[in-house]
Amino acid sequence: MSPDAVTVDAWYQLAVLRTYGPWLSAKLPVPDEERKQATDRVQHARLVLSIHDEQSPQLPPPPVVAFNQRKTP
């Protein structure tokens, strides 16, 4: 996969987690069949994201930017 395709797929998997993650809450009255489907989709999204994480090179953390109140160089 190209880096762009990996990025788009990661965004898709994150959207799946945000969409179906709340369905896993026991507080919601979701039918068992739909809860099972949501569980499967969330597990798959987590698996794909973990695979992307292992295959992607780790980038260094961004530099820390601090606000300079005294406006010194």
C-alpha positions in Angstrom: 0.0 0.0 0.0 1.1 3.5 -0.7 1.6 5.9 2.2 -1.5 7.8 1.1 -3.6 4.6 1.0 -2.4 3.7 4.4 -3.4 7.1 5.7 -6.8 7.0 4.2 -7.4 3.5 5.5 -6.3 4.5 9.0 -8.8 7.4 8.9 -11.5 5.0 7.8 -10.7 2.5 10.6 -10.7 5.4 13.1 -14.1 6.4 11.8 -15.3 2.8 12.3 -14.1 2.9 15.9 -15.9 6.2 16.5 -19.1 5.0 14.9 -19.4 1.5 16.3 -17.5 1.9 19.5 -20.5 3.4 21.4 -22.7 0.5 20.4 -20.6 -1.7 22.6 -21.8 0.1 25.7 -24.1 -2.1 27.8 -26.1 1.0 28.6 -27.5 1.2 25.1 -30.5 -0.9 24.1 -28.9 -2.5 21.0 -30.1 -5.9 19.7 -27.7 -8.7 20.2 -27.2 -9.3 16.5 -26.3 -5.6 15.9 -24.0 -5.6 19.0 -22.2 -8.7 17.6 -21.7 -7.0 14.3 -20.4 -3.8 15.9 -18.1 -5.9 18.1 -16.7 -7.6 15.0 -16.2 -4.3 13.1 -14.4 -2.7 16.1 -12.1 -5.7 16.6 -11.3 -5.7 12.9 -10.6 -1.9 12.9 -8.3 -2.3 15.9 -6.4 -5.2 14.2 -5.9 -3.2 11.0 -4.7 -0.1 12.9 -2.2 -2.2 14.9 -0.9 -3.8 11.6 -0.5 -0.3 10.1 1.3 0.8 13.3 3.8 -2.0 13.0 4.4 -1.5 9.3 4.7 2.3 9.4 8.1 3.8 10.3 7.9 5.7 13.6 8.2 9.4 13.1 10.0 11.5 15.7 7.7 13.5 17.9 7.0 17.1 16.8 9.1 19.8 18.3 7.7 21.4 21.4 6.5 24.9 20.7 6.1 27.2 23.8 4.6 30.6 24.0 7.3 33.2 24.8 5.6 35.8 27.0 8.7 38.0 27.3 9.3 38.0 23.5 13.0 37.2 24.0 14.9 35.4 21.2 
